[in-house]
Amino acid sequence: MRPIHASQRVAVLADSQNLYHTAHSLYSRNIDYTEMLSAAVDDRELVRAIAYVIRADSPAEEDFFEALEEIGFETKIKEIKTFADGSQKANWDLGMTLDAVTLASKVDTVVLCSGDGDFARLCTHLRHEGVRTEVMGFGSSTAEELEDAADSVVDLSEDEERFLL
């Protein structure tokens, strides 16, 4: 496991859909992205912060996207797809994975803000490439395989007042 040091270059990748649904189902609150980014960077050098969001045509979403950018996140927006049977789908798992792999040669640490177990294999790959992997998610809904694959895990539930609005 690679230790944390002040000269580390960090990329923060936030799975906004996962964070939103978890914060709302557990607490009926929103994420404080300013505090989450601050904790993720932890006095190291931020190379890139990306928030992966879904456009669902809700009234406040443009304000949310702008707020993320003001905080320091680059937003990547995906349109929600509606299928003939009425079902909908949109997720950023592949996009986040590709970005993490692309950024791996430019950073020392990748912080994944998500509890999605689909990212466990990504953590294993990044660690094999010599990149420190950190996960920030809500403990009760963070997949055990993701926690096991990461170098460190921050449970956002342990400091609700800091990480929730």
Beta strands, then each sheet from edge to edge (+ up, - down):
strand 1: 9-15
strand 2: 45-55
strand 3: 74-79
strand 4: 81-82
strand 5: 88-89
strand 6: 109-113
strand 7: 132-137
strand 8: 152-155
sheet 1: 3+ 2+ 1+ 6+ 7+ 8+
sheet 2: 4+ 5-
end
